[in-house]
Amino acid sequence: MGELKIKSVEMVRSIRDAHYEELRERSPQEKIAFFREKARTLYAELGRSEKPLDDSASVPAAKTRR
């Protein structure tokens, strides 16, 4: 059998560029809703319950290495 070659960098760039084109004129709230819907769809496809989101939570600070 031949090897399956995945061009991951090209794939990520393609997805990112498509999302940019679709979202470039949308508000921040619309962009968040877009990605949340994508996440809901993925969770449904995987047969998992989605994690609850807390909109009031801020991004945690990065941990420092010792």
Helices and strands as residue ranges (DSSP letters): H 8-23, H 28-46
